[in-house]
Amino acid sequence: MLYLDNAATTPPYNEVIDTIAEVMKVHYGNPSSIHGLGVQAEKLLQSAKEVIAGALGVMPASIICTSGGTESNNLAIRGAAYQYQNRGKHLITTQIEHPSVKEVFLSLEREGFRVTYLPVNRNGCLEVQTLQEALCEDTILVSVMYVNNEVGTIQPIQAIGKLLAKHPKVVFHVDAVQGIAKLPFSMKEWRVDLCSVSAHKFRGPKGVGFLLRREGVQLRPQLVGGGQENGFRSGTENVPLIVGMAKALRLSMQNLPEKLEHRYRLRQHLVNGILTIPELTLMGSERHEEMAPHIVHFAFTGMKAEVVVHALEQRQVYISTKSACASDASDPSEVMLALGCTREQAVSGLRVSFSDEHQIEDMEQFLLALRDVVNELSPMLSKSTARKGQQK
């Protein structure tokens, strides 16, 4: 079995599973309780935040624990939009954001906010000049993802932060779900105000994540009640998952430069192999440094992506078509359409995503299976083209 869908979710570390089970069994107190069991749970919660803070170079107080990337994105975007709407009601994002960002902006539009959806270039990258031209006196929030979850393009977050430093009333949010523990990231140096993170993307548990908040940035809470997480996110903290998340992040961040180099070697080997298959079209930039190290995206034009996915599944190789959070696998990819692809290409996009535990041999195994599938399915394309020609 070859699992190459790590951008959708990652298998938890065994140590993380053991830690979560131990905390659930022994430290089951409510961290808001004042008795001894509650105090123990609160100490574990604070210790986990210190581990996260140390791994990412932030202060523990900047961490707001959530149920994952979707909630973090909702809290960041809605919380900032509502908090600062007295300054203006113009919001900016891109055309290739994750559904948990895009859908929030669409709902805010229905509530009277004005949203600009910036285009990207053919490689899927936002041009900073495009953002600069979209800024106006009414702008209060800019939200740009770090790594595109589908194609793998790295966005120029550092350059965007430098630009927005000249616009102090604009809050800068980054959905870093696909970037944290995969690439270097500095919230302070890159002048990021809010940053969304999800644990299950770096071999932690599902259902937990956090939002990093720069000191001084205020948010209107989206969950109210007990006032946990300094009032920003009410609800009893899931201490076992938060502790597990902290351990997973620490383990994932260890030797990150070496892991990064290894992933890029795997990516280059995979890209080289895909380029030898004439039926396939590689998506994204040819420049190594503009692409995430763990994602490769390509199109088998004319063939529906889910057909390829299931054909590979029969060979016990698991990849995906696009975001696991997208509505319908058979719909054309909105990201690919934004890159200027045709509708035919946009229903044929395929994503391979791997981890530092994979080796060159795994990439070779995948390429062998992929060539086999392409050879099997290509005659179907020829017959389909012939039928269309006869109909004309």
PyMOL commands that set and color helices and strands:
alter all, ss='L'
color gray80, all
select helices_A, chain A and resi 14-26+36-56+60-62+69-83+99-110+128-134+157-164+199-201+229-231+239-253+256-274+288-290+305-313+334-338+343-346+360-391
alter helices_A, ss='H'
color red, helices_A
select strands_A, chain A and resi 2-3+63-66+90-94+114-118+139-143+171-175+194-198+209-213+281-282+295-299+317-318+349-353
alter strands_A, ss='S'
color yellow, strands_A
deselect
rebuild
show_as cartoon
